[in-house]
Amino acid sequence: GICTAATLVARFRGWPRERAAFSLGGAGLIVNVLAVIYGVAMIINLSWYRPTPGAAWYLNYATFIFVPVIIVIGLLYYYGFQKRRSNN
């Protein structure tokens, strides 16, 4: 999802500026938009809460536990290490 969204933003900013050996032409934008929509739909599908009877509680709530934990770890890493490195 991140790659297709970043590519879509780059396309709106005028990328690619030079002609490449392979190009979808105007269809590239359509394919890119469809890829972003598909990615968002899959994130929603995989995150949709569907409890499994008999499973441990943390397995039923894995999305709600692990996604925020990963986001917090990523933000701590970015603001703790990477942002300082990019400012130097």
N, CA, C and O of each residue as an XYZ file, in Angstrom:
352
protein
N       0.808     -1.199      0.000
C       0.000      0.000      0.000
C       0.846      1.256      0.000
O       0.526      2.226     -0.687
N       1.913      1.244      0.759
C       2.762      2.426      0.859
C       3.444      2.694     -0.486
O       3.540      3.844     -0.914
N       3.908      1.652     -1.139
C       4.600      1.826     -2.430
C       3.655      2.372     -3.500
O       4.018      3.281     -4.246
N       2.453      1.820     -3.573
C       1.534      2.281     -4.606
C       1.042      3.698     -4.310
O       0.850      4.489     -5.233
N       0.835      4.025     -3.025
C       0.409      5.380     -2.665
C       1.515      6.388     -2.960
O       1.244      7.476     -3.468
N       2.759      6.031     -2.643
C       3.884      6.932     -2.922
C       4.062      7.134     -4.427
O       4.368      8.237     -4.878
N       3.871      6.075     -5.190
C       3.970      6.195     -6.647
C       2.858      7.079     -7.194
O       3.081      7.857     -8.121
N       1.665      6.963     -6.625
C       0.549      7.803     -7.055
C       0.831      9.274     -6.760
O       0.564     10.138     -7.596
N       1.364      9.559     -5.586
C       1.729     10.944     -5.248
C       2.788     11.455     -6.218
O       2.709     12.591     -6.685
N       3.779     10.618     -6.521
C       4.819     11.010     -7.476
C       4.228     11.272     -8.857
O       4.656     12.202     -9.540
N       3.266     10.481     -9.273
C       2.619     10.699    -10.581
C       1.903     12.042    -10.618
O       1.956     12.752    -11.621
N       1.225     12.391     -9.510
C       0.539     13.682     -9.474
C       1.519     14.855     -9.465
O       1.158     15.976     -9.823
N       2.761     14.590     -9.053
C       3.796     15.634     -9.057
C       4.592     15.665    -10.359
O       5.563     16.411    -10.480
N       4.182     14.859    -11.323
C       4.821     14.925    -12.635
C       5.779     13.805    -12.970
O       6.453     13.877    -13.998
N       5.868     12.787    -12.160
C       6.748     11.667    -12.443
C       6.078     10.724    -13.426
O       4.859     10.579    -13.328
N       6.719     10.099    -14.321
C       8.125     10.233    -14.698
C       8.324     11.384    -15.679
O       7.465     11.652    -16.519
N       9.429     12.039    -15.567
C       9.720     13.185    -16.441
C      10.326     12.739    -17.779
O      10.159     13.400    -18.804
N      11.030     11.610    -17.743
C      11.664     11.100    -18.964
C      10.963      9.818    -19.412
O      10.447      9.060    -18.590
N      10.952      9.593    -20.697
C      10.337      8.394    -21.267
C      11.201      7.177    -20.930
O      12.424      7.236    -21.058
N      10.585      6.088    -20.508
C      11.307      4.858    -20.163
C      11.146      3.829    -21.273
O      10.367      4.018    -22.208
N      11.898      2.735    -21.155
C      11.824      1.670    -22.152
C      10.433      1.021    -22.155
O       9.944      0.605    -23.205
N       9.805      0.938    -20.987
C       8.460      0.388    -20.878
C       7.594      1.411    -20.180
O       7.971      1.953    -19.141
N       6.425      1.675    -20.755
C       5.511      2.647    -20.166
C       4.076      2.251    -20.475
O       3.771      1.780    -21.571
N       3.210      2.445    -19.509
C       1.791      2.198    -19.739
C       1.095      3.436    -20.296
O      -0.092      3.398    -20.619
N       1.826      4.511    -20.402
C       1.243      5.752    -20.910
C       0.197      6.288    -19.955
O       0.414      6.314    -18.743
N      -0.935      6.714    -20.487
C      -2.012      7.252    -19.663
C      -2.683      6.202    -18.803
O      -3.299      6.530    -17.789
N      -2.570      4.930    -19.198
C      -3.161      3.858    -18.405
C      -2.407      3.632    -17.104
O      -2.940      3.016    -16.181
N      -1.166      4.126    -17.015
C      -0.383      3.966    -15.796
C      -1.052      4.611    -14.600
O      -1.041      4.047    -13.506
N      -1.634      5.784    -14.791
C      -2.334      6.470    -13.713
C      -3.560      5.664    -13.268
O      -3.820      5.536    -12.071
N      -4.299      5.131    -14.218
C      -5.489      4.329    -13.902
C      -5.087      3.072    -13.133
O      -5.709      2.734    -12.125
N      -4.056      2.385    -13.602
C      -3.580      1.177    -12.925
C      -3.107      1.517    -11.516
O      -3.364      0.761    -10.579
N      -2.427      2.637    -11.357
C      -1.931      3.059    -10.054
C      -3.075      3.369     -9.091
O      -3.027      2.969     -7.928
N      -4.102      4.079     -9.563
C      -5.262      4.390     -8.718
C      -5.964      3.098     -8.304
O      -6.340      2.943     -7.143
N      -6.141      2.176     -9.243
C      -6.775      0.891     -8.929
C      -5.942      0.098     -7.919
O      -6.496     -0.573     -7.048
N      -4.629      0.174     -8.032
C      -3.757     -0.529     -7.087
C      -3.894      0.038     -5.677
O      -3.898     -0.717     -4.705
N      -4.004      1.357     -5.556
C      -4.191      1.980     -4.243
C      -5.546      1.574     -3.664
O      -5.639      1.240     -2.483
N      -6.584      1.601     -4.478
C      -7.920      1.210     -4.017
C      -7.916     -0.253     -3.567
O      -8.477     -0.585     -2.524
N      -7.287     -1.117     -4.350
C      -7.200     -2.537     -3.998
C      -6.435     -2.716     -2.684
O      -6.843     -3.502     -1.829
N      -5.330     -1.990     -2.524
C      -4.546     -2.089     -1.296
C      -5.343     -1.679     -0.072
O      -5.281     -2.344      0.962
N      -6.094     -0.588     -0.180
C      -6.933     -0.141      0.933
C      -8.013     -1.183      1.224
O      -8.290     -1.477      2.387
N      -8.615     -1.735      0.190
C      -9.645     -2.759      0.380
C      -9.071     -4.000      1.061
O      -9.739     -4.592      1.909
N      -7.866     -4.402      0.717
C      -7.252     -5.568      1.354
C      -6.876     -5.289      2.800
O      -6.988     -6.177      3.646
N      -6.431     -4.071      3.101
C      -6.142     -3.714      4.489
C      -7.419     -3.804      5.321
O      -7.401     -4.335      6.432
N      -8.518     -3.292      4.791
C      -9.802     -3.363      5.493
C     -10.237     -4.822      5.649
O     -10.681     -5.228      6.722
N     -10.110     -5.595      4.591
C     -10.509     -7.004      4.631
C      -9.704     -7.783      5.664
O     -10.274     -8.545      6.445
N      -8.398     -7.603      5.675
C      -7.557     -8.347      6.607
C      -7.704     -7.857      8.040
O      -7.445     -8.611      8.978
N      -8.115     -6.612      8.223
C      -8.281     -6.048      9.557
C      -9.679     -6.261     10.119
O      -9.909     -6.023     11.305
N     -10.594     -6.695      9.304
C     -11.987     -6.852      9.737
C     -12.054     -7.844     10.888
O     -11.479     -8.930     10.823
N     -12.750     -7.463     11.921
C     -12.839     -8.304     13.110
C     -13.767     -9.488     12.862
O     -14.961     -9.319     12.612
N     -13.196    -10.688     12.936
C     -13.954    -11.929     12.796
C     -13.513    -12.866     13.917
O     -12.514    -13.570     13.772
N     -14.242    -12.885     15.029
C     -13.797    -13.736     16.147
C     -13.872    -15.225     15.806
O     -14.784    -15.682     15.117
N     -12.894    -15.956     16.306
C     -12.858    -17.396     16.129
C     -13.211    -18.034     17.469
O     -12.459    -17.882     18.432
N     -14.322    -18.736     17.556
C     -14.700    -19.364     18.828
C     -13.636    -20.352     19.301
O     -13.139    -21.165     18.522
N     -13.297    -20.271     20.573
C     -12.327    -21.183     21.146
C     -10.894    -20.723     21.040
O     -10.017    -21.323     21.661
N     -10.621    -19.679     20.277
C      -9.258    -19.171     20.142
C      -8.926    -18.280     21.338
O      -9.816    -17.736     21.992
N      -7.654    -18.146     21.605
C      -7.211    -17.270     22.693
C      -7.650    -15.839     22.396
O      -7.752    -15.446     21.234
N      -7.908    -15.062     23.445
C      -8.438    -13.705     23.269
C      -7.504    -12.836     22.423
O      -7.966    -12.046     21.600
N      -6.180    -12.984     22.630
C      -5.235    -12.135     21.900
C      -5.190    -12.461     20.413
O      -4.811    -11.609     19.608
N      -5.568    -13.673     20.036
C      -5.635    -13.999     18.606
C      -6.848    -13.348     17.958
O      -6.789    -12.943     16.797
N      -7.947    -13.244     18.699
C      -9.136    -12.582     18.167
C      -8.931    -11.074     18.052
O      -9.547    -10.428     17.203
N      -8.079    -10.513     18.893
C      -7.857     -9.069     18.879
C      -6.471     -8.711     18.353
O      -5.971     -7.622     18.634
N      -5.847     -9.604     17.601
C      -4.477     -9.403     17.129
C      -4.318     -8.118     16.334
O      -3.333     -7.403     16.516
N      -5.261     -7.813     15.460
C      -5.162     -6.595     14.651
C      -5.179     -5.366     15.533
O      -4.401     -4.436     15.323
N      -6.055     -5.356     16.513
C      -6.192     -4.189     17.381
C      -5.038     -4.058     18.359
O      -4.825     -2.983     18.920
N      -4.290     -5.131     18.572
C      -3.134     -5.093     19.468
C      -1.860     -4.781     18.685
O      -1.133     -3.846     19.022
N      -1.596     -5.555     17.656
C      -0.296     -5.493     17.002
C      -0.135     -4.325     16.039
O       0.968     -3.791     15.921
N      -1.177     -3.913     15.355
C      -1.044     -2.777     14.431
C      -0.671     -1.500     15.194
O       0.276     -0.824     14.792
N      -1.380     -1.136     16.286
C      -0.943      0.049     17.038
C       0.463     -0.100     17.618
O       1.222      0.868     17.649
N       0.819     -1.305     18.080
C       2.163     -1.516     18.614
C       3.214     -1.279     17.526
O       4.227     -0.629     17.781
N       2.987     -1.791     16.339
C       3.934     -1.601     15.235
C       4.013     -0.126     14.844
O       5.097      0.377     14.548
N       2.883      0.565     14.840
C       2.883      1.998     14.511
C       3.666      2.783     15.558
O       4.461      3.655     15.210
N       3.449      2.482     16.827
C       4.177      3.184     17.897
C       5.672      2.909     17.799
O       6.478      3.831     17.931
N       6.050      1.667     17.571
C       7.474      1.334     17.429
C       8.070      2.070     16.230
O       9.182      2.592     16.313
N       7.338      2.115     15.120
C       7.825      2.837     13.942
C       7.986      4.320     14.202
O       8.978      4.917     13.783
N       7.026      4.926     14.888
C       7.126      6.354     15.210
C       8.285      6.624     16.173
O       9.019      7.598     16.002
N       8.451      5.767     17.183
C       9.584      5.931     18.099
C      10.905      5.827     17.350
O      11.819      6.618     17.581
N      11.001      4.862     16.462
C      12.221      4.699     15.665
C      12.464      5.923     14.786
O      13.580      6.438     14.720
N      11.420      6.380     14.115
C      11.579      7.523     13.219
C      11.989      8.777     13.990
O      12.989      9.418     13.664
N      11.207      9.119     15.015
C      11.499     10.357     15.751
C      12.705     10.215     16.671
O      13.337     11.216     17.010
N      13.038      8.993     17.083
C      14.178      8.794     17.961
C      15.500      8.694     17.233
O      16.524      9.131     17.759
N      15.508      8.129     16.032
C      16.768      7.879     15.342
C      16.844      8.506     13.957
O      17.783      9.246     13.666
N      15.885      8.226     13.115
C      15.974      8.638     11.721
C      15.848     10.140     11.521
O      16.561     10.707     10.692
N      14.971     10.792     12.249
C      14.772     12.234     12.060
C      16.048     12.983     12.437
O      16.428     13.943     11.766
N      16.715     12.543     13.516
C      17.974     13.187     13.901
C      19.029     13.002     12.840
O      19.790     13.926     12.554
N      19.088     11.822     12.249
C      20.097     11.549     11.210
C      19.842     12.401      9.961
O      20.790     12.847      9.316
N      18.572     12.629      9.618
C      18.276     13.388      8.411
C      18.493     14.883      8.599
O      18.663     15.610      7.621
N      18.490     15.350      9.847
C      18.716     16.775     10.114
C      20.193     17.147     10.100
O      20.530     18.329     10.033
N      21.069     16.165     10.163
C      22.521     16.450     10.205
C      23.081     16.675      8.837
O      24.278     16.925      8.694
